[in-house]
């Protein structure tokens, strides 16, 4: 599922800085809407979080 930045921040408790760092480092890809807005794939984020030390995915 593709999520907006605010949805990613709320669901996974990640900052905009972290997402942009992951994009810059090639760990994450963003998807652009027709209007140019970024969307992030929840499956990609969950995969990154599952391999990150000390970070847990919490579902609300």
Residue pairs with C-beta under 8 A, 6 or more apart in sequence:
1 41
1 42
1 43
2 31
2 39
2 40
2 41
2 42
3 11
3 39
3 40
3 41
3 42
3 45
4 37
4 38
4 39
4 40
5 16
5 19
5 38
5 40
8 14
8 19
8 40
8 42
8 45
9 15
9 16
11 42
11 59
11 60
12 45
12 49
12 57
12 58
13 58
14 45
19 28
19 40
22 28
22 48
23 29
23 30
27 48
28 40
28 44
28 45
28 48
29 41
29 44
30 38
30 39
30 40
31 38
31 39
31 40
31 41
32 38
32 39
33 39
46 57
49 55
49 56
49 57
50 57
